[in-house]
Amino acid sequence: MDIRELQGYGSFFMSIFLVVMLYGYIIHLYRSEKKGERDYEKYGRIALDDEVTSTPVEDKPASEREYKKEKK
């Protein structure tokens, strides 16, 4: 086996690995949105509504969310 053949195999398996990771991430986003944990549609509006006076995406501060997770 020469280096070109190893590079070919490595490239193929890396591509398959990255596709599996991408689909896993998409499924994770879909499931968490269906459970109601987080609404990712709100985050899509950040690029469109980028003003200093615009309302925050989430009402709760991050420290409050972390405190509730630790309490459970």
HTML snippet that shows the backbone in 3Dmol.js (N, CA, C, O; Angstrom):
<script src="https://3Dmol.org/build/3Dmol-min.js"></script>
<div id="view" style="width:600px;height:400px;position:relative"></div>
<script>
const pdb = `
ATOM      1  N   MET A   1       0.843  -1.178   0.000  1.00  0.00           N
ATOM      2  CA  MET A   1       0.000   0.000   0.000  1.00  0.00           C
ATOM      3  C   MET A   1       0.888   1.241   0.000  1.00  0.00           C
ATOM      4  O   MET A   1       1.771   1.393   0.844  1.00  0.00           O
ATOM      5  N   ASP A   2       0.640   2.102  -0.940  1.00  0.00           N
ATOM      6  CA  ASP A   2       1.415   3.333  -0.969  1.00  0.00           C
ATOM      7  C   ASP A   2       0.611   4.459  -0.309  1.00  0.00           C
ATOM      8  O   ASP A   2      -0.531   4.266   0.109  1.00  0.00           O
ATOM      9  N   ILE A   3       1.227   5.622  -0.227  1.00  0.00           N
ATOM     10  CA  ILE A   3       0.634   6.750   0.504  1.00  0.00           C
ATOM     11  C   ILE A   3      -0.647   7.254  -0.158  1.00  0.00           C
ATOM     12  O   ILE A   3      -1.564   7.701   0.531  1.00  0.00           O
ATOM     13  N   ARG A   4      -0.717   7.186  -1.494  1.00  0.00           N
ATOM     14  CA  ARG A   4      -1.922   7.664  -2.205  1.00  0.00           C
ATOM     15  C   ARG A   4      -3.141   6.800  -1.867  1.00  0.00           C
ATOM     16  O   ARG A   4      -4.249   7.316  -1.721  1.00  0.00           O
ATOM     17  N   GLU A   5      -2.937   5.518  -1.746  1.00  0.00           N
ATOM     18  CA  GLU A   5      -4.034   4.625  -1.408  1.00  0.00           C
ATOM     19  C   GLU A   5      -4.499   4.874   0.024  1.00  0.00           C
ATOM     20  O   GLU A   5      -5.700   4.874   0.291  1.00  0.00           O
ATOM     21  N   LEU A   6      -3.574   5.083   0.931  1.00  0.00           N
ATOM     22  CA  LEU A   6      -3.937   5.407   2.317  1.00  0.00           C
ATOM     23  C   LEU A   6      -4.682   6.740   2.394  1.00  0.00           C
ATOM     24  O   LEU A   6      -5.649   6.870   3.145  1.00  0.00           O
ATOM     25  N   GLN A   7      -4.238   7.719   1.626  1.00  0.00           N
ATOM     26  CA  GLN A   7      -4.930   9.005   1.606  1.00  0.00           C
ATOM     27  C   GLN A   7      -6.346   8.864   1.059  1.00  0.00           C
ATOM     28  O   GLN A   7      -7.266   9.524   1.541  1.00  0.00           O
ATOM     29  N   GLY A   8      -6.521   8.025   0.077  1.00  0.00           N
ATOM     30  CA  GLY A   8      -7.846   7.777  -0.487  1.00  0.00           C
ATOM     31  C   GLY A   8      -8.782   7.151   0.527  1.00  0.00           C
ATOM     32  O   GLY A   8      -9.921   7.590   0.685  1.00  0.00           O
ATOM     33  N   TYR A   9      -8.297   6.110   1.224  1.00  0.00           N
ATOM     34  CA  TYR A   9      -9.103   5.476   2.257  1.00  0.00           C
ATOM     35  C   TYR A   9      -9.412   6.447   3.397  1.00  0.00           C
ATOM     36  O   TYR A   9     -10.538   6.506   3.891  1.00  0.00           O
ATOM     37  N   GLY A  10      -8.406   7.196   3.799  1.00  0.00           N
ATOM     38  CA  GLY A  10      -8.604   8.164   4.877  1.00  0.00           C
ATOM     39  C   GLY A  10      -9.617   9.223   4.505  1.00  0.00           C
ATOM     40  O   GLY A  10     -10.462   9.595   5.320  1.00  0.00           O
ATOM     41  N   SER A  11      -9.539   9.710   3.283  1.00  0.00           N
ATOM     42  CA  SER A  11     -10.491  10.721   2.813  1.00  0.00           C
ATOM     43  C   SER A  11     -11.905  10.154   2.762  1.00  0.00           C
ATOM     44  O   SER A  11     -12.854  10.825   3.169  1.00  0.00           O
ATOM     45  N   PHE A  12     -12.054   8.942   2.274  1.00  0.00           N
ATOM     46  CA  PHE A  12     -13.368   8.315   2.190  1.00  0.00           C
ATOM     47  C   PHE A  12     -13.979   8.128   3.572  1.00  0.00           C
ATOM     48  O   PHE A  12     -15.129   8.507   3.794  1.00  0.00           O
ATOM     49  N   PHE A  13     -13.226   7.548   4.503  1.00  0.00           N
ATOM     50  CA  PHE A  13     -13.760   7.300   5.836  1.00  0.00           C
ATOM     51  C   PHE A  13     -13.997   8.593   6.610  1.00  0.00           C
ATOM     52  O   PHE A  13     -14.926   8.660   7.415  1.00  0.00           O
ATOM     53  N   MET A  14     -13.180   9.614   6.388  1.00  0.00           N
ATOM     54  CA  MET A  14     -13.405  10.903   7.041  1.00  0.00           C
ATOM     55  C   MET A  14     -14.684  11.548   6.518  1.00  0.00           C
ATOM     56  O   MET A  14     -15.433  12.158   7.282  1.00  0.00           O
ATOM     57  N   SER A  15     -14.932  11.414   5.226  1.00  0.00           N
ATOM     58  CA  SER A  15     -16.169  11.955   4.655  1.00  0.00           C
ATOM     59  C   SER A  15     -17.392  11.249   5.234  1.00  0.00           C
ATOM     60  O   SER A  15     -18.374  11.899   5.591  1.00  0.00           O
ATOM     61  N   ILE A  16     -17.337   9.940   5.326  1.00  0.00           N
ATOM     62  CA  ILE A  16     -18.446   9.179   5.908  1.00  0.00           C
ATOM     63  C   ILE A  16     -18.648   9.576   7.363  1.00  0.00           C
ATOM     64  O   ILE A  16     -19.787   9.755   7.793  1.00  0.00           O
ATOM     65  N   PHE A  17     -17.587   9.717   8.123  1.00  0.00           N
ATOM     66  CA  PHE A  17     -17.666  10.119   9.526  1.00  0.00           C
ATOM     67  C   PHE A  17     -18.311  11.499   9.673  1.00  0.00           C
ATOM     68  O   PHE A  17     -19.166  11.695  10.536  1.00  0.00           O
ATOM     69  N   LEU A  18     -17.905  12.451   8.835  1.00  0.00           N
ATOM     70  CA  LEU A  18     -18.459  13.795   8.916  1.00  0.00           C
ATOM     71  C   LEU A  18     -19.925  13.835   8.515  1.00  0.00           C
ATOM     72  O   LEU A  18     -20.693  14.610   9.085  1.00  0.00           O
ATOM     73  N   VAL A  19     -20.332  13.025   7.554  1.00  0.00           N
ATOM     74  CA  VAL A  19     -21.746  12.953   7.172  1.00  0.00           C
ATOM     75  C   VAL A  19     -22.574  12.396   8.324  1.00  0.00           C
ATOM     76  O   VAL A  19     -23.656  12.907   8.614  1.00  0.00           O
ATOM     77  N   VAL A  20     -22.076  11.360   8.979  1.00  0.00           N
ATOM     78  CA  VAL A  20     -22.789  10.773  10.122  1.00  0.00           C
ATOM     79  C   VAL A  20     -22.896  11.797  11.255  1.00  0.00           C
ATOM     80  O   VAL A  20     -23.946  11.904  11.889  1.00  0.00           O
ATOM     81  N   MET A  21     -21.840  12.540  11.512  1.00  0.00           N
ATOM     82  CA  MET A  21     -21.877  13.563  12.557  1.00  0.00           C
ATOM     83  C   MET A  21     -22.869  14.672  12.204  1.00  0.00           C
ATOM     84  O   MET A  21     -23.593  15.145  13.079  1.00  0.00           O
ATOM     85  N   LEU A  22     -22.915  15.086  10.959  1.00  0.00           N
ATOM     86  CA  LEU A  22     -23.843  16.121  10.521  1.00  0.00           C
ATOM     87  C   LEU A  22     -25.288  15.668  10.718  1.00  0.00           C
ATOM     88  O   LEU A  22     -26.104  16.416  11.256  1.00  0.00           O
ATOM     89  N   TYR A  23     -25.605  14.451  10.287  1.00  0.00           N
ATOM     90  CA  TYR A  23     -26.967  13.947  10.460  1.00  0.00           C
ATOM     91  C   TYR A  23     -27.308  13.765  11.934  1.00  0.00           C
ATOM     92  O   TYR A  23     -28.450  14.000  12.331  1.00  0.00           O
ATOM     93  N   GLY A  24     -26.362  13.359  12.739  1.00  0.00           N
ATOM     94  CA  GLY A  24     -26.595  13.253  14.179  1.00  0.00           C
ATOM     95  C   GLY A  24     -26.903  14.605  14.800  1.00  0.00           C
ATOM     96  O   GLY A  24     -27.780  14.710  15.658  1.00  0.00           O
ATOM     97  N   TYR A  25     -26.199  15.625  14.378  1.00  0.00           N
ATOM     98  CA  TYR A  25     -26.441  16.973  14.887  1.00  0.00           C
ATOM     99  C   TYR A  25     -27.808  17.485  14.455  1.00  0.00           C
ATOM    100  O   TYR A  25     -28.510  18.120  15.242  1.00  0.00           O
ATOM    101  N   ILE A  26     -28.191  17.213  13.207  1.00  0.00           N
ATOM    102  CA  ILE A  26     -29.510  17.635  12.724  1.00  0.00           C
ATOM    103  C   ILE A  26     -30.607  16.931  13.515  1.00  0.00           C
ATOM    104  O   ILE A  26     -31.599  17.562  13.878  1.00  0.00           O
ATOM    105  N   ILE A  27     -30.451  15.651  13.786  1.00  0.00           N
ATOM    106  CA  ILE A  27     -31.435  14.910  14.572  1.00  0.00           C
ATOM    107  C   ILE A  27     -31.498  15.466  15.989  1.00  0.00           C
ATOM    108  O   ILE A  27     -32.584  15.592  16.555  1.00  0.00           O
ATOM    109  N   HIS A  28     -30.352  15.799  16.566  1.00  0.00           N
ATOM    110  CA  HIS A  28     -30.326  16.393  17.906  1.00  0.00           C
ATOM    111  C   HIS A  28     -31.100  17.704  17.939  1.00  0.00           C
ATOM    112  O   HIS A  28     -31.900  17.927  18.848  1.00  0.00           O
ATOM    113  N   LEU A  29     -30.873  18.572  16.958  1.00  0.00           N
ATOM    114  CA  LEU A  29     -31.599  19.839  16.902  1.00  0.00           C
ATOM    115  C   LEU A  29     -33.095  19.610  16.747  1.00  0.00           C
ATOM    116  O   LEU A  29     -33.894  20.282  17.399  1.00  0.00           O
ATOM    117  N   TYR A  30     -33.480  18.677  15.899  1.00  0.00           N
ATOM    118  CA  TYR A  30     -34.885  18.396  15.663  1.00  0.00           C
ATOM    119  C   TYR A  30     -35.564  17.871  16.931  1.00  0.00           C
ATOM    120  O   TYR A  30     -36.659  18.310  17.282  1.00  0.00           O
ATOM    121  N   ARG A  31     -34.910  16.935  17.609  1.00  0.00           N
ATOM    122  CA  ARG A  31     -35.505  16.367  18.824  1.00  0.00           C
ATOM    123  C   ARG A  31     -35.607  17.382  19.953  1.00  0.00           C
ATOM    124  O   ARG A  31     -36.613  17.417  20.662  1.00  0.00           O
ATOM    125  N   SER A  32     -34.592  18.199  20.128  1.00  0.00           N
ATOM    126  CA  SER A  32     -34.640  19.176  21.217  1.00  0.00           C
ATOM    127  C   SER A  32     -35.690  20.244  20.943  1.00  0.00           C
ATOM    128  O   SER A  32     -36.280  20.784  21.880  1.00  0.00           O
ATOM    129  N   GLU A  33     -35.930  20.556  19.678  1.00  0.00           N
ATOM    130  CA  GLU A  33     -36.986  21.514  19.359  1.00  0.00           C
ATOM    131  C   GLU A  33     -38.358  20.892  19.566  1.00  0.00           C
ATOM    132  O   GLU A  33     -39.277  21.572  20.023  1.00  0.00           O
ATOM    133  N   LYS A  34     -38.515  19.621  19.242  1.00  0.00           N
ATOM    134  CA  LYS A  34     -39.795  18.939  19.437  1.00  0.00           C
ATOM    135  C   LYS A  34     -40.124  18.774  20.923  1.00  0.00           C
ATOM    136  O   LYS A  34     -41.289  18.853  21.314  1.00  0.00           O
ATOM    137  N   LYS A  35     -39.101  18.545  21.748  1.00  0.00           N
ATOM    138  CA  LYS A  35     -39.313  18.409  23.192  1.00  0.00           C
ATOM    139  C   LYS A  35     -39.642  19.738  23.846  1.00  0.00           C
ATOM    140  O   LYS A  35     -40.162  19.777  24.962  1.00  0.00           O
ATOM    141  N   GLY A  36     -39.340  20.821  23.155  1.00  0.00           N
ATOM    142  CA  GLY A  36     -39.608  22.143  23.714  1.00  0.00           C
ATOM    143  C   GLY A  36     -38.471  22.682  24.556  1.00  0.00           C
ATOM    144  O   GLY A  36     -38.651  23.666  25.274  1.00  0.00           O
ATOM    145  N   GLU A  37     -37.307  22.064  24.486  1.00  0.00           N
ATOM    146  CA  GLU A  37     -36.166  22.538  25.267  1.00  0.00           C
ATOM    147  C   GLU A  37     -35.657  23.882  24.770  1.00  0.00           C
ATOM    148  O   GLU A  37     -35.270  24.743  25.561  1.00  0.00           O
ATOM    149  N   ARG A  38     -35.662  24.055  23.450  1.00  0.00           N
ATOM    150  CA  ARG A  38     -35.144  25.282  22.879  1.00  0.00           C
ATOM    151  C   ARG A  38     -35.800  25.516  21.522  1.00  0.00           C
ATOM    152  O   ARG A  38     -36.039  24.571  20.770  1.00  0.00           O
ATOM    153  N   ASP A  39     -36.089  26.775  21.215  1.00  0.00           N
ATOM    154  CA  ASP A  39     -36.698  27.124  19.935  1.00  0.00           C
ATOM    155  C   ASP A  39     -35.625  27.755  19.057  1.00  0.00           C
ATOM    156  O   ASP A  39     -35.259  28.916  19.242  1.00  0.00           O
ATOM    157  N   TYR A  40     -35.130  26.984  18.107  1.00  0.00           N
ATOM    158  CA  TYR A  40     -34.038  27.454  17.268  1.00  0.00           C
ATOM    159  C   TYR A  40     -34.509  28.429  16.201  1.00  0.00           C
ATOM    160  O   TYR A  40     -33.681  29.084  15.569  1.00  0.00           O
ATOM    161  N   GLU A  41     -35.816  28.546  15.980  1.00  0.00           N
ATOM    162  CA  GLU A  41     -36.330  29.516  15.019  1.00  0.00           C
ATOM    163  C   GLU A  41     -36.031  30.943  15.491  1.00  0.00           C
ATOM    164  O   GLU A  41     -35.815  31.839  14.675  1.00  0.00           O
ATOM    165  N   LYS A  42     -36.020  31.144  16.798  1.00  0.00           N
ATOM    166  CA  LYS A  42     -35.720  32.477  17.335  1.00  0.00           C
ATOM    167  C   LYS A  42     -34.292  32.896  17.011  1.00  0.00           C
ATOM    168  O   LYS A  42     -34.025  34.072  16.762  1.00  0.00           O
ATOM    169  N   TYR A  43     -33.392  31.948  17.014  1.00  0.00           N
ATOM    170  CA  TYR A  43     -31.991  32.271  16.756  1.00  0.00           C
ATOM    171  C   TYR A  43     -31.761  32.663  15.297  1.00  0.00           C
ATOM    172  O   TYR A  43     -30.796  33.362  14.989  1.00  0.00           O
ATOM    173  N   GLY A  44     -32.633  32.222  14.406  1.00  0.00           N
ATOM    174  CA  GLY A  44     -32.523  32.598  13.007  1.00  0.00           C
ATOM    175  C   GLY A  44     -32.827  34.072  12.776  1.00  0.00           C
ATOM    176  O   GLY A  44     -32.396  34.657  11.783  1.00  0.00           O
ATOM    177  N   ARG A  45     -33.576  34.668  13.707  1.00  0.00           N
ATOM    178  CA  ARG A  45     -33.919  36.080  13.565  1.00  0.00           C
ATOM    179  C   ARG A  45     -32.792  37.003  14.024  1.00  0.00           C
ATOM    180  O   ARG A  45     -32.879  38.213  13.814  1.00  0.00           O
ATOM    181  N   ILE A  46     -31.758  36.481  14.630  1.00  0.00           N
ATOM    182  CA  ILE A  46     -30.659  37.313  15.124  1.00  0.00           C
ATOM    183  C   ILE A  46     -29.995  38.067  13.968  1.00  0.00           C
ATOM    184  O   ILE A  46     -29.684  39.251  14.096  1.00  0.00           O
ATOM    185  N   ALA A  47     -29.784  37.397  12.868  1.00  0.00           N
ATOM    186  CA  ALA A  47     -29.123  38.045  11.726  1.00  0.00           C
ATOM    187  C   ALA A  47     -30.012  39.116  11.102  1.00  0.00           C
ATOM    188  O   ALA A  47     -29.503  40.112  10.588  1.00  0.00           O
ATOM    189  N   LEU A  48     -31.326  38.931  11.136  1.00  0.00           N
ATOM    190  CA  LEU A  48     -32.235  39.895  10.533  1.00  0.00           C
ATOM    191  C   LEU A  48     -32.517  41.074  11.460  1.00  0.00           C
ATOM    192  O   LEU A  48     -32.668  42.204  10.995  1.00  0.00           O
ATOM    193  N   ASP A  49     -32.590  40.823  12.750  1.00  0.00           N
ATOM    194  CA  ASP A  49     -32.942  41.855  13.719  1.00  0.00           C
ATOM    195  C   ASP A  49     -31.721  42.141  14.586  1.00  0.00           C
ATOM    196  O   ASP A  49     -31.684  41.761  15.756  1.00  0.00           O
ATOM    197  N   ASP A  50     -30.738  42.800  14.022  1.00  0.00           N
ATOM    198  CA  ASP A  50     -29.478  43.048  14.711  1.00  0.00           C
ATOM    199  C   ASP A  50     -29.355  44.536  15.049  1.00  0.00           C
ATOM    200  O   ASP A  50     -28.557  45.262  14.456  1.00  0.00           O
ATOM    201  N   GLU A  51     -30.150  44.958  15.997  1.00  0.00           N
ATOM    202  CA  GLU A  51     -30.137  46.341  16.452  1.00  0.00           C
ATOM    203  C   GLU A  51     -29.750  46.375  17.931  1.00  0.00           C
ATOM    204  O   GLU A  51     -29.919  45.387  18.645  1.00  0.00           O
ATOM    205  N   VAL A  52     -29.248  47.482  18.371  1.00  0.00           N
ATOM    206  CA  VAL A  52     -28.906  47.625  19.786  1.00  0.00           C
ATOM    207  C   VAL A  52     -30.169  47.621  20.646  1.00  0.00           C
ATOM    208  O   VAL A  52     -30.157  47.138  21.778  1.00  0.00           O
ATOM    209  N   THR A  53     -31.241  48.155  20.108  1.00  0.00           N
ATOM    210  CA  THR A  53     -32.488  48.271  20.867  1.00  0.00           C
ATOM    211  C   THR A  53     -33.388  47.054  20.734  1.00  0.00           C
ATOM    212  O   THR A  53     -34.462  47.036  21.335  1.00  0.00           O
ATOM    213  N   SER A  54     -33.002  46.034  19.974  1.00  0.00           N
ATOM    214  CA  SER A  54     -33.857  44.865  19.805  1.00  0.00           C
ATOM    215  C   SER A  54     -33.903  44.035  21.086  1.00  0.00           C
ATOM    216  O   SER A  54     -32.983  44.077  21.903  1.00  0.00           O
ATOM    217  N   THR A  55     -34.979  43.288  21.243  1.00  0.00           N
ATOM    218  CA  THR A  55     -35.167  42.478  22.451  1.00  0.00           C
ATOM    219  C   THR A  55     -34.258  41.254  22.407  1.00  0.00           C
ATOM    220  O   THR A  55     -33.935  40.765  21.324  1.00  0.00           O
ATOM    221  N   PRO A  56     -33.845  40.755  23.564  1.00  0.00           N
ATOM    222  CA  PRO A  56     -32.996  39.558  23.596  1.00  0.00           C
ATOM    223  C   PRO A  56     -33.765  38.322  23.115  1.00  0.00           C
ATOM    224  O   PRO A  56     -34.993  38.276  23.172  1.00  0.00           O
ATOM    225  N   VAL A  57     -33.026  37.341  22.648  1.00  0.00           N
ATOM    226  CA  VAL A  57     -33.643  36.111  22.159  1.00  0.00           C
ATOM    227  C   VAL A  57     -34.211  35.315  23.320  1.00  0.00           C
ATOM    228  O   VAL A  57     -35.322  34.792  23.229  1.00  0.00           O
ATOM    229  N   GLU A  58     -33.466  35.218  24.406  1.00  0.00           N
ATOM    230  CA  GLU A  58     -33.924  34.493  25.585  1.00  0.00           C
ATOM    231  C   GLU A  58     -34.110  35.482  26.730  1.00  0.00           C
ATOM    232  O   GLU A  58     -33.322  36.413  26.894  1.00  0.00           O
ATOM    233  N   ASP A  59     -35.155  35.270  27.514  1.00  0.00           N
ATOM    234  CA  ASP A  59     -35.443  36.161  28.631  1.00  0.00           C
ATOM    235  C   ASP A  59     -34.575  35.871  29.847  1.00  0.00           C
ATOM    236  O   ASP A  59     -34.210  36.782  30.590  1.00  0.00           O
ATOM    237  N   LYS A  60     -34.248  34.596  30.045  1.00  0.00           N
ATOM    238  CA  LYS A  60     -33.500  34.208  31.236  1.00  0.00           C
ATOM    239  C   LYS A  60     -32.005  34.415  31.042  1.00  0.00           C
ATOM    240  O   LYS A  60     -31.480  34.123  29.967  1.00  0.00           O
ATOM    241  N   PRO A  61     -31.316  34.909  32.053  1.00  0.00           N
ATOM    242  CA  PRO A  61     -29.851  34.956  31.963  1.00  0.00           C
ATOM    243  C   PRO A  61     -29.261  33.546  32.067  1.00  0.00           C
ATOM    244  O   PRO A  61     -29.885  32.639  32.619  1.00  0.00           O
ATOM    245  N   ALA A  62     -28.082  33.382  31.541  1.00  0.00           N
ATOM    246  CA  ALA A  62     -27.449  32.058  31.518  1.00  0.00           C
ATOM    247  C   ALA A  62     -27.208  31.518  32.921  1.00  0.00           C
ATOM    248  O   ALA A  62     -27.320  30.311  33.136  1.00  0.00           O
ATOM    249  N   SER A  63     -26.884  32.369  33.870  1.00  0.00           N
ATOM    250  CA  SER A  63     -26.620  31.896  35.224  1.00  0.00           C
ATOM    251  C   SER A  63     -27.872  31.316  35.858  1.00  0.00           C
ATOM    252  O   SER A  63     -27.779  30.377  36.649  1.00  0.00           O
ATOM    253  N   GLU A  64     -29.030  31.846  35.533  1.00  0.00           N
ATOM    254  CA  GLU A  64     -30.275  31.327  36.086  1.00  0.00           C
ATOM    255  C   GLU A  64     -30.581  29.946  35.519  1.00  0.00           C
ATOM    256  O   GLU A  64     -31.056  29.076  36.250  1.00  0.00           O
ATOM    257  N   ARG A  65     -30.318  29.724  34.225  1.00  0.00           N
ATOM    258  CA  ARG A  65     -30.543  28.417  33.620  1.00  0.00           C
ATOM    259  C   ARG A  65     -29.639  27.373  34.249  1.00  0.00           C
ATOM    260  O   ARG A  65     -30.074  26.257  34.531  1.00  0.00           O
ATOM    261  N   GLU A  66     -28.381  27.734  34.468  1.00  0.00           N
ATOM    262  CA  GLU A  66     -27.438  26.784  35.061  1.00  0.00           C
ATOM    263  C   GLU A  66     -27.841  26.435  36.488  1.00  0.00           C
ATOM    264  O   GLU A  66     -27.678  25.293  36.917  1.00  0.00           O
ATOM    265  N   TYR A  67     -28.366  27.409  37.225  1.00  0.00           N
ATOM    266  CA  TYR A  67     -28.785  27.154  38.590  1.00  0.00           C
ATOM    267  C   TYR A  67     -29.951  26.170  38.618  1.00  0.00           C
ATOM    268  O   TYR A  67     -29.990  25.292  39.481  1.00  0.00           O
ATOM    269  N   LYS A  68     -30.889  26.297  37.704  1.00  0.00           N
ATOM    270  CA  LYS A  68     -32.031  25.402  37.660  1.00  0.00           C
ATOM    271  C   LYS A  68     -31.592  23.992  37.270  1.00  0.00           C
ATOM    272  O   LYS A  68     -32.157  23.020  37.770  1.00  0.00           O
ATOM    273  N   LYS A  69     -30.603  23.858  36.395  1.00  0.00           N
ATOM    274  CA  LYS A  69     -30.124  22.542  36.017  1.00  0.00           C
ATOM    275  C   LYS A  69     -29.459  21.843  37.191  1.00  0.00           C
ATOM    276  O   LYS A  69     -29.650  20.643  37.390  1.00  0.00           O
ATOM    277  N   GLU A  70     -28.686  22.578  37.963  1.00  0.00           N
ATOM    278  CA  GLU A  70     -28.006  21.998  39.116  1.00  0.00           C
ATOM    279  C   GLU A  70     -28.997  21.605  40.198  1.00  0.00           C
ATOM    280  O   GLU A  70     -28.780  20.622  40.908  1.00  0.00           O
ATOM    281  N   LYS A  71     -30.077  22.353  40.334  1.00  0.00           N
ATOM    282  CA  LYS A  71     -31.063  22.116  41.371  1.00  0.00           C
ATOM    283  C   LYS A  71     -31.843  20.826  41.113  1.00  0.00           C
ATOM    284  O   LYS A  71     -32.264  20.170  42.065  1.00  0.00           O
ATOM    285  N   LYS A  72     -32.047  20.444  39.840  1.00  0.00           N
ATOM    286  CA  LYS A  72     -32.850  19.253  39.494  1.00  0.00           C
ATOM    287  C   LYS A  72     -32.189  17.994  39.862  1.00  0.00           C
ATOM    288  O   LYS A  72     -32.741  16.917  39.634  1.00  0.00           O
TER     289      LYS A  72
END
`;
const viewer = $3Dmol.createViewer("view");
viewer.addModel(pdb, "pdb");
viewer.setStyle({}, {cartoon: {color: "spectrum"}});
viewer.zoomTo();
viewer.render();
</script>
